Amino acid sequence: MRQLRKIIFWCHLPLGLVGGVVILIMSVTGVLLTYEKQAVSWVDANQLRPQVNPKTNSLAMPMQTLIQLAREHRQQMPTAIIAHEDPNYPIEFSFGREASLFLDRQTGQVVGEGSQGVRKFFRVVTDWHRWLGAQGQNREVARAVTGACNLAFLGLVVSGLYLWWPRKWSFNSLRNSLWFKPTLKGKARDFNWHNVIGFWSAIPLFIVVVSGVVISYAWAGNLVYRAVGETPPKPRSPQSQPQLKAEPQTLSGLDQAFATAQQQVKGWRTVTFSLPAKDGEWLFSIDRGTGGQPQRRSQVVIEHETGAVIRSESFSDNSPGRRLRSVLRFAHTGEVLGIAGQTIAGIASAGSVFLVWTGFALAWRRFRGWLKAKSPVISSNDVVTNQFEHSQS
């Protein structure tokens, strides 16, 4: 048993040293991204509030006209149209992750362009979280690095929990491993912090990291489907993609389609129509949650010509594999459990920052001890220190 523990330790240590810097970057950026959606929505709402008037009896402008106005204002076609539950809230036109544009439904006037500074900040943080800030073709290499380090992080979490496990169960051993001891200093403090933070963050970190592996690797995503006895879906090739049309004149009748989609789901908060639109049928995404809860999303497909509902699918209508894959996607950010889940994921990410820091500190002290052991002159204090460090391995 002691030999196994030593082997696992010497796997744990190099994994942390090799992947530590990248794991630290992903952890810090993960903390910064904890409340991204809430921050963007809050800033947007505060910018729009002074310019939003109560709903009047005037007729709303056709959605087709609003799309054209948004297109002219930004000199590009929007990627999505978002209707909010509040009837006084402007129609939101999304232009990818770059920007949003808000138009008054009755007048067509621009009432806001979204929080450009906040969006840019989170876009930069996301770039570092996913690609270490790399751009263009370098992102493929950076993505491979972050994916590999995420796998290493998974090995650290699992092996760390094994190393935390007390050799002998007693009240004192549990107390030392479950709670901070503020009187400790130096290596003893780092060791205590590493153990305590590692234990309390182990489960949420395991979920965050496993879901990150699923996001990073196609084989991991396919494994999710195979785990529930399903055949993984085949990746779509560019040739198999449906032909899409983006011109505003093809979107006549979109107002009625929006109304029909809203009637399919009670308690909706946002209805999103993505552009470019598929020829012949329109897909609406209806959300009853905070934007990152797949279990509270539905999809409604409406036929363009007749305005009839072709199909309406809720989360429960999906296969077990697809449901699990969707949940894991948003388990990575904790959004699947709403604000509470985001908070837990953010705290776990903050914990991993300290795990990397204390891990490096412990490794450095071990290295210094090794150098002293190799020195021709060894004091009695050095002997005691080296014996203590050896006992920790």
N, C-alpha and C positions, 0 to 999 in steps of 0.2 A: 504493500500500500504506500509506503514511504517512497519507494522507487517510482511508482506511477505519479505521485504528486510532484516529484522532482522533474520528471519528463514533461508533465503538463506545464510546470512553471517555466521551463526552458523553451517551451513553445509560445507561452504567453508573453514572455519578455521580448523576444525579437519581433513578434507581430506588432507589439506596441511601439517599438523603436522605429520600425520601418514605416508603418502607416500612421504614426502619431501626429505628424504635422498636418497631413491631409484630414485626418479625423478631427483634429482641432478646428480646422477651417470649416468643415461641414457642421460641426457642433455650434460654433459661434454664429454662423449664418443661420443655422436652424433656430437658434434662440431669437434672432432678429426677425425671422419670418413667422414667428408664432402667431401673431395677430394681424397678419397682412390684410386679409379681407376686411376685418373690422376697421382697421385704420384707414384704408382707402374709402370705404363706405362712409365712415364718420366725417372725414375731411370733405368728401364730395357733398354730403348732405348739408354741412355747414356753409359751404360755398354757394349752394343752390338756394338755401332757405330764404335769404333776403329777396330773391328774385322770383320766387314761386308765388303766384296769386291763387286764391281759392278758386275752385272750379266754377266756371260760369255756365250759362245756358247756351252759349254759342257752340255751333257744331265743330267737332274736331276735324282737323284737316286729314285728308286721305293719307294712309301710310305710305303710299307710293310717292306722294308729293313730298312728304317728310324725308324719305330716303334720298330723293333727288336734291333737296336742300342740304342734307348732311353731306352728300357726295360733293356738292359744289363748294361747301365751306372748307372741307378738308382736302379737296382735290384728289380724292380716292374713294373707292367703294367701301362701306362699312362691312365688317365681318360678322356682325350680329346685331339684332334689334332686341332690346330688353324692355318689357313692360312691367312696371312695378305695381304692387297691390294698391298703394295709395293713389287714388284718382287725381290728386293734385301734383303727384310727382311727374316730372317730365319724362318723355320717351328717351331712353338711353341708346345711343348708337356706339357700339364698340368697334375699335379699330385694332384688333389683336390685343396684345399686352401693351401696346404703345400709348394709347390714349382712348378717351371716351368723349362723346359729345352729347349734350342734353338739349333737346328742343321742346319748346312749349307745344302741347298737343293742339291747342286752339289757334295759335298765331303762327307757329312755325319758327318763332324767334329763338336764337341761341341763348340759353340761360346759363350755360356753363360748359366748360371743356374738361371737367374733371381735374383732379389734383395732379398736375404734371410732375411737380417735384417729388411727391410721395411715390407716384408710380415709377419714376426713374430710380429712386432710391431702392425700392424693392426689386426692380428689374436687375440692378447691379448686384444686389445681394444674392438674388436667385442665380445669376450667372456664376458667381463664385461658389455657390452651394452645389451647382450641377457640374460646372465645367472649370472651376478654379479660375474664373475670369477670362478664360480663353475665348477667342473669336474665330469665326470662319472654319477652315478645315482643321485647325488645331483642337477644335472641340471634340472631335472623335477620339483623339489621343487622351485628352483630359477626362472624357467620359469613361474611358477604359481605366484610367488611374483611380478615379473616384469609385467606380464599381468594384475594383480590386480591393481598395482600402475599406470599402463597406463590408466586403466579405471578411477581411481581416478583423474588422470591428466585431462582426458576429462571432468569430472565433475567440476574441478577447472577452466578450460578454459571457459566453458559455464556460470557457476555461476559468475566467475570473470567479464565477459563482462556485465552481468546484474548489478553487483555491481558498475561497472564503470559508468554506464548510469547516467548522471546528473539528480538530482531530479527536478531542474529547469534549463531550457536551457537559457544560457546567454553567452556573449562573454568571460567574466572572467572565468566562470566555464569550458568552453571548453578549454580555453588557459591553465588553470591549469592542465587539464587532458590530453592534447595533446602534451605538450612540457615540456622539463626539465627546472627547475628553479635553476640555479647554486648557488644562495645565500642561499638556504635552508640548514638546518643542522638537525641532529638528526632524530626524528620521522617524522617531516615534510618532510625531504629529502627522507626518505625511502618510505613514503606514495606517494610522487610525482613520484619517480622512479617506484614504483610498478604499479601505474596507467598508466603512460605513456608507459612503456615497455609492459605492459599487453595489452593495446589497439592496439599498432602498430604491435604486434606479434600475435594477436588473430586469424586472419584468417589463416596464414600459420601454426601456432601451431595446430589449429583445424584440418587441413588437415593431418599434420604429426601424430597427436595423433589418429585420427579416423582410418587412414590407419594402424597404429600400432596395434589397437584393432583387425582389420580384420586379420592381420598377426598372432596375438596371439591366437585367438579363432576360432575354427571351426564353431561355431554357427554364429559368425559375418561374416565369409566368406560366409556361406550359405545365410545369410540375403542379401548379395549383389546380389546374383542370384534371390532371391525372390522379391527384390525391382524392378526388371525389368520384373517380371512375368515368370521367368524360374525356373525349378526344379534343385536344386543343384546337382552337380555330386556326385556319390557315391564314398566314399574313397576306394582305392584299397587295397585289402588284399594281404598278401605275396603270397598266393596260386594263385592269379589271375595274378601275374606278368608274362610276357612272359619269356621264357627261353632264356638266352643270352649267347653268346659265345665270349670269349675274346682272343683266341689264334690268333697270327698274321697270320698264314697260312689261316685263314678263310677270310682274307681281300684282296685277290687278286682282282685286278680291281679297287682298291680304288682311284688310280690316275685319271682314267677316270670319276669316279663318282664325284670326287671333281670338275673337269672341267665342267661336266654337271650341277652340282648344281650352280656353279658360273655364268653360262650362263642364269640362270633363273631370276636373279635379277640384274638390272643395278645399278651402283653406290655402290656396296657392299664394305664394309670396312674389315670385317672379315667373314670367313666361318668356322664353328666349327662342328666337327664330334665327337660325344661322344662315349666313350667306357665304358663297353663292348657293342658290336654291336648286334642288334637284328638279329636273324637268318632269312634270306630271304629278308629283306629290310633294307636300311640304312637311317638314319635320319640326315639331315644337317640343322643347324641353321645359317641363313644368316643375318648379321647385317649391316644396313646402318647408324647406329647412334653411340652413345658413349658407348654402352653396357648396358644402363639402360633405353632405350626408346623402350618399347614394340610396339609402333606404327610404328617403323622403322625396325621391325624384320619380317622375313619370315621363313617358314619351307619347306624344299623340301625332299620328300621321294623317294628314288631310289631303284629299284629292283636289288638285288645282281646279279642274274644270267644273266639278259639281259642288265643291265645298263640303263633301261628305267625309265622315271619319272613316278612314280605311282600317286603322287599328289603334288601340290605346293600350299601352303596356306600363305596368307599375313594376317596382323592384321585385315583388314576389313572383311576377310572371317570368322572370329570367331563370335560367338553369342554375343549379347550385354552384357550378364552377364560375359562372359569370358573376354571380352575387358575391362569392368569396373574393374573386379578383377585384371587384369594385370596392369592396370593404377594405381590402389590403391597400389599395391605392391611397385611400384617405385615412387609413390608420397610420400611415407614415407621418402625417401632420397632426394626427389626433382629431381632425375635423369630423370624423365619423361619429364621434360622441359629442359634437357641439363644442361650446366654449370650455366645458370642463375637460374634454379630451385634449383640446389645444393647450390648455394650461398644463396638464400632466406631461404632454409631449415636450413643451417648452422647458419645464423644470428638469425633465430627464436629459434634455440637450445641454442645459446649463450644468447638470451633474457630470456629463461626459467631459465638459471643459476641464473641470477639476480633476477628473480621473486621468486625463492626459497629462495635466500639469504635475500632479503628485506621482504619476507613473514615471515621468521623465526625471523628477527629483530623486525618486528611489533608485532608478537605474544609474544616475550620476553618482550617488553616494556609494552604490555597489562598485562602480568602476573605480572610484577613488580608493575604496578599500582594497580592491584588487591591486592597484598600483602600489599601495603601501605594503601589501603582502610581498610584492616582488622586490621591494627596497631592501638593501643589505642591512639597514639599521631599523629595527622594529622595536618600538617601545611597548611597555606592558599595556598601555591604553589602547594601542593599535591592535594588540592580540585580542583584548576583550571585545573591541568593536568588530573585528573580523569574525570572531566566534558568534556574536549576536547576529550578524548578517547571514552567516552560514545557516544558522538555525531557522531563519525566516524562509529559506529556499526549500 
